[in-house]
Amino acid sequence: MVDEDYLPRKRLHQHSHMPYKLKLLVLAIISNLLTTTYILSNGPSSFNLHPISKYSQHLSIPLRWKPSSALLRELNATHRQVTATHRLLTATFRQLTANQRQLKATHRKLTASRSQIHDLTKQLKLNNFIVGALVKDLRHLKSPTSANQIINDPSILNYINDLRNETKLAIGPHKLPLGHSSQMGSDQLYLPIGGACLEYKNELAQYMTYTVGGECPVDDLFAQRLMLKGCEPLPRRRCHPKAPAGYINPTPLPGSLWATPPDTSIVWDPYTCKNYQCLIDRGKTQGFSDCKDCFNLQGREKSRWLFAGGLDYGIDQVLSMKLHGTIRIGLDIGGGSGTFAARMKERDVTIITTSMNFDGPSNSFISSRGLLSMHLSISQRLPFFENTLDIVHSMHVLSNWIPDAMLEFTLYDIYRVLRPGGLLWLDHFFCLGHQLNATYIPMLDGVGFKRLRLNVSLKLDGRVDENEWYFSALLEKPMIELVTILKMASVLGIGQICDYKSIFYLEIH
């Protein structure tokens, strides 16, 4: 149905728009007439627009009207401005391109400069080590201090006079029965004692309290703490150590190398464990302790240094780097239970093992295996003459827990006792990532070792963010000393040696 009321309204609405449309039509016709009349009254003409760009320079637009001169001037001025702007933009673009090339060249120069600075920094550190060593030697030569000067110092003499008789007797000095000795340069004999002993008066008095000719107190751990404080060698002399009860003869060689000694071979009083089985079982417990599983000769010790790979160097591999039979005697620093020495003995190489008894009878255990042991701390000067040993080995003990100055002393001492061509085998040296290239590699180079092999690996049982590393290295004492080379250069008239590291590595066979 259609709403009847809607129809009249729709028609009425349509009629209301008709006059409006007629008005628009009339207005459009009048405008066209006026425009045509104006154009015709000025006459037909045309003009060409000046090109405003390279794209419109041939464009001619015929127009049926003639623009005013003011409009032309304005258009030409605009064209000139656009052209000038275009030239300015082109020049700016060329300048930016040139600046970009210059920046790239400057960046390359800066990168090369950084590399040169890094190399110079490493070279400077190496030079500092050498200069430091030379300064120390010069000071020693200029102002040598004799034991006689030290012992006659009033403060030292007063201190010694206050000590108990046994301690005073152990420290000395003692008059020589035959008077002045030209070889010694004195008429007195001085017994060796660590200078730090004098810093611990009460502990020293306790240690030196015993019955002369009687049994020594069983105070191994107390004595070892004194050693680690620098009181080394210890001054106790005139008493007898306690003997093991029920002692029996050791296992004959070569069986003793891999046999657990009998429990009756040592005195167990100072230790937590009271038998070897306890020490063997300790390796199966949780937690960390020094030489935790090294008393179990049938466990991991059985395969140590047999196989090569990564940080692990095999003994046969190392020995093959020298002529057969020229590695004969050596030292293992901090050798635990003596397994390195046992492996070497199987190859007719004699190794002395230094070890401390940290809650375990390491020295007694090593000796029971038929090997040589020395109760010696890392701070002690090595008791060997210079240029005598074929090889020095250390696993874990030489690491970043040692103060840098003391470690440098130890490395120079190792260098001293090694013969020319002798080997230093650093086995699993622990350090932090930044210490490797900043401290330890320059220190080794500064001492004068030649690097035969170096392997580095991240410590896998720690967190990656802790940046903990191990490195193993096989180093050689050069056949020609740097001092000898400098003397040779002086004789030959060579004014400057640029690359002293390459000279370090010269050999004469």
Phi, psi and omega in degrees: 000140178258134180289118184294329181291340184284323186298310180298322181294320179299316180295321179297322180292321178295319180294331183288338179274345185297310180300324181295318179294321179297321179297317180297320180296314180299318181296320179294320180295316181296319180297319179295321180295316181296319181296316180296317180299320182293319181292317182292327180292333178270352179086152177290132178205167176210159175211157180261130174289136175295140180294135180254359175202172180292344181275344185240015186289338178255010185273121177241124183245106178288126179243149181267016176218156184253115181288160179286157180296327179296319180293322179296315179300320180294320179294318179295320178297319178296321179298315180297319179297318180295319179297315179297319179297320179298315178298319180296318179295320179297316179295321179297319179298317178298318180296318178297320178298317179296319178297322180296317177297321180294321178296319178297318179296319178296320179298319178297319179295319179296320178298316178296322180295320178300316179298318179294320178297318179299315180295319179295324178296315178297318180297320180296319179297318178298317179296324179298320178299315181295314180298319179300318179294319179294321178297318178298317179296320180295319178297321180295321181289326183282324184227068178292140180244121182270161177299328180297320179294319182293312187289337179269003175297132185304320182295322179291317179298318178297321179296315182296322181295335180276352183281162176292161187302316183295318179294317180298321179293324181288329182277326178084198004277171181234134180293136177285131182300328183262012177083203187298135178251124179292330179291321180273338183072026182201167173252014181229153177250129183252124178281139182290136176206141179296134181301330181291344177303325182287347178274346183237072188298316183291316180295321179296319178297320179295317182294326183270012177267108180195170178270122180298126182085355179263200181273133178292146173300145176273084184230047185303316183291321177297316179296323181292324176297321176298318178299316182291340174277357178106359178276076186214126004284153179288147187270001182291131183227314197259059171207165183256131176293150179295135181266146177296141178281134178071031182298137178235162181297147182288165175293134180293155172289151000272001183299330183293340182298328184234022179252137175287126183296159175291150181297338182279005184276347183221170173265123186267358187308317186283352193249156178293311175284147182245008175199166183290331178298323176298318179294322178293316180292338180299331179294343181267354183273164178283160177097175183243138171211151183297135180054047188300316184242016187281351177274351178271094186287349179260002180261230184296331180300331185295334184247005181297138174063016175271331187238146182251144177168122179064238180286341183271117175260135176279145181300316180296324178296317180292315181297331182288348180281352177237162178302141183303128177090356181272346170265105188240320184223150181191189186224139172244113184274120181067052189276014175062246182259006173091017184292325177300316179296324179295316178299318180292323180297326176297341180249023176063031175247129181266122181238131171266132183252124171267141182202151171253153182265077180274095180052042177183144185278064187300312183296319178294320180296315179300314181295324179296337178278359180086027182241162181271130179234153176225127178277093192217133178273169184289338183278349183281141174294135184297128185276051179230152178285160184290148176059044184240328187267147180274330185207143172231131182235146173210131179241121177072323188296311176281102182207189188283001175285343181274131176305145186305316182296318180292322178296320178296319175302315182296317180296320176294325179293320176298316178302321181297315187277341177287141173285160173304129185088356178289160187249138167249121181251103175271119190246110178057059175284123184266137176198172173272158187304316184288341181282336188300302183274336183276331188237301196280318178296314175299326180294316179296317178295322181294325177294327176120010181285147173264129181277116175268328181201143179213125178232135184234140180209145176292140178290112191281339183267011177242178178281144182296323182290348177280346173056047181262136186225157167243148166221145173244143184215144172245114187242153182232139171283121185300155179286336177240129179284153177299320180300319178297319180295318179297321177295318178298319180296322179294317180295321182279353178082022178277119187282329186214139175246115187280310186251084184290336180294322179293329178288324177307328191268005177291147176226147171239122181249000000 
